[in-house]
Amino acid sequence: MRPFVICALLLLKVTLGDACASGQFTEAGQCCSLCPAGFGVEVECGKEDTKCTACPQGTFSSSEGLGPCVPCAKCPSSVPTLVSCSATQDTQCECDTGYFFLSTHGLCAPCSKCSRGEGVIRDCGPQGNTQCQMCGPGTFSEELRSTRPCQTCTQCSDSEVEIRACMPNSDTLCMDKKLHILSRPGLDGPDGTRDASRWPGVEEVTKQGEASPVPGTPKFTTEDEDGSNNILAYVSVLAAVVLGLLLYVAYKCWTSCKQKRALSKARAAELGASPEGEKLQSDSGVFLDSHSLPDNQPSKGTKRDSKQDNRLYINLPPHRQEEVERLLQEGGGRGWRQLGAALGYEPEQLDLFGRGEAPAHTLLSNWAQKEGSTLGLLCSALARIERPDVVTALNCPTQGVSVV
């Protein structure tokens, strides 16, 4: 019998659910009563109906419900009290303009603003913060931070064609049938003059001595000149970049000329040139090509000593460089890697050179770019790793000059 009663009560709850304001029922199936404003729940609804009691002093209940009375808020010491707390209303504090009293924290908080597509349905004030609502059909709000209600959409006139329908975040957009100019509805006033307030950022300016613009043609204010200012800023930045590139190219050319002059002096010393000849080469920029001179040309009839040889490795003929690189590549245990260590390279650098197809060529090409990369230093390093054959390949003359 008891399960049947429970099922009947449940069926009654479902049937009467819409008619029961509280949405709760007693065990006997009776709809629980709500406590009116100014009263709070003393005994919750359960076996019997809800029992309410009047809110004591210092508490309030502003609407019907099934909850207890809430403690009244207190205004800060610097904020005057506008309305004292009562049984049906919380304390209201007189905050400055643009602020409202936040009772949960007991302070004045800045008022909120409605976003685009929303309108104000309750202004911020003693009653609380701003309340916003999405604009319904036939209304719109284009402001990003609005404190106004939604505006009524404008209807295009008979002389205009609707280009875009009104949306919550944008008004209707129309085009004049005759002039085919996009315009806001009602851009022209009833007296034929332009109503600039209907199109923010557009105004009609008529200077003395100048003809008025054709009706329907917008003339933009200084706000629209920001784009021109941005273009000038971009052009200035571009000019600075181009100037920096020109300075960089000039610096590279100066460095290259300085290196060529130093190389010219070294070659003049190699050929036994006089100091006057070196100065002439340095000042005139004449470039001596050692490849066009015989490889075995002695200096003032004396024989060359490998330890005192100041010739640069980079000036050797290509076929002799290839011969040296081949010997070092085939050197096995005393090849290019040992030479690199003798020249001061770290193991990590040598491992990096070894990843390529011709590590000996990579090593010597890298070393030749350094200052003071003479044959004398290279021969000394080859002597330390016991490679006389490579020393011979470096200093062996092709026409009758021997190595001591």
HUZIHU-V87557 format. One record per residue. PHI is phi in radians with two decimals (* if undefined). Layout:
PHI
PHI
//
This chain:
*
-1.10
-1.01
-1.15
-1.14
-1.10
-1.07
-1.13
-1.14
-1.09
-1.10
-1.16
-1.10
-1.15
-1.19
-1.69
-1.05
-1.22
-1.47
-1.58
-1.15
-1.36
1.31
-2.19
-2.34
-1.34
-1.11
-1.48
1.60
-1.46
-1.18
-1.23
-1.42
-1.63
-1.38
-1.25
-1.06
1.59
-2.25
-2.22
-1.26
-1.70
-2.27
-1.19
-1.18
-2.92
-1.12
-2.12
-1.20
-1.08
-1.96
-1.94
-2.45
-1.13
-1.17
-1.22
-1.10
1.65
-2.30
-2.71
-2.55
-1.54
-2.66
-1.20
3.12
-2.06
-2.00
-1.40
-1.23
-1.82
-1.11
-1.25
-1.41
-2.12
-1.27
-1.06
-1.08
-1.56
-1.97
-1.25
-1.48
-1.55
-2.38
-1.28
-1.25
-2.27
-1.18
-1.96
-2.58
-1.37
-1.12
-2.00
-1.89
-1.57
-1.41
-1.14
-1.07
1.57
-2.29
-2.38
-1.48
-1.68
-1.15
-1.14
-1.98
1.15
-2.60
-1.55
-1.92
-1.14
-1.20
-1.45
-2.18
-1.36
-1.46
-1.12
1.62
-2.15
-2.25
-1.42
-1.93
-2.59
-1.24
-1.24
-3.12
-1.07
-1.29
2.49
-1.30
-1.10
-1.97
-1.98
-2.57
-1.06
-1.09
-1.48
-1.03
1.49
-2.31
-2.74
-2.63
-1.65
-1.39
-1.24
-2.30
-1.77
-2.18
-2.10
-1.27
-1.11
-1.66
-1.34
-1.14
-1.59
-1.63
-1.16
-1.36
-1.16
-1.55
-2.16
-2.00
-1.30
-1.61
-2.49
-1.26
-1.19
-2.21
-0.98
-1.91
-2.76
-1.36
-1.10
-2.00
-2.16
-2.25
-1.18
-1.14
-1.52
-1.51
0.96
-2.01
-1.15
-2.66
-1.34
-1.07
1.24
-1.12
-1.65
-1.31
-1.13
-1.64
1.58
-1.54
-1.38
-1.75
-1.15
-1.18
-1.40
-2.34
-1.06
1.63
-2.15
-2.54
-1.77
-2.02
-2.10
-1.54
-1.15
1.59
-2.04
-1.31
-1.23
-1.20
-1.12
-0.97
1.64
-1.77
-1.29
-2.12
-1.50
-1.54
-1.14
-1.07
-1.41
-1.43
-1.07
-1.09
-1.13
-1.10
-1.11
-1.10
-1.09
-1.14
-1.10
-1.12
-1.11
-1.12
-1.09
-1.11
-1.13
-1.13
-1.10
-1.09
-1.08
-1.13
-1.11
-1.12
-1.15
-1.12
-1.10
-1.12
-1.12
-1.13
-1.11
-1.12
-1.10
-1.12
-1.12
-1.16
-1.16
-1.16
-1.11
-1.15
-1.13
-1.13
-1.12
-1.21
-1.13
-1.14
-1.11
-1.52
1.31
-1.29
-1.36
-1.04
-1.15
-1.16
-1.09
-1.11
-1.10
-1.17
-1.19
-1.35
-1.49
1.33
-1.23
-1.89
-1.57
-1.75
-1.24
-1.20
-1.44
-1.75
-1.06
-1.19
-1.82
-1.22
-1.36
-1.68
0.97
1.36
-1.75
-1.48
-1.58
-1.88
-1.08
-1.30
-1.87
-1.31
-1.72
-1.17
-1.49
-1.08
-1.17
-1.56
-1.14
-1.06
-1.01
-1.18
-1.32
-1.08
-1.11
-1.14
-1.12
-1.11
-1.14
-1.12
-1.24
-1.22
-1.70
-1.31
1.18
-1.25
-2.22
-1.88
-1.12
-1.13
-1.19
-1.12
-1.06
-1.14
-1.19
-1.50
1.75
-1.43
-1.40
-1.01
-1.12
-1.16
-1.17
-1.09
-1.16
-1.11
-1.19
-1.33
-1.47
-1.39
-2.29
-1.10
-1.12
-1.12
-1.09
-1.07
-1.20
-1.15
-1.19
-1.20
-1.16
-1.39
-1.42
-1.28
1.40
-1.43
-1.64
-1.18
-1.08
-1.15
-1.15
-1.16
-1.09
-1.14
-1.17
-1.16
-1.20
-1.71
1.07
-2.17
-1.13
-1.11
-1.27
-1.07
-1.09
-1.15
-1.32
-1.90
-1.19
-1.30
-1.61
-2.43
1.32
-1.88
-1.71
-1.85
-1.93
//
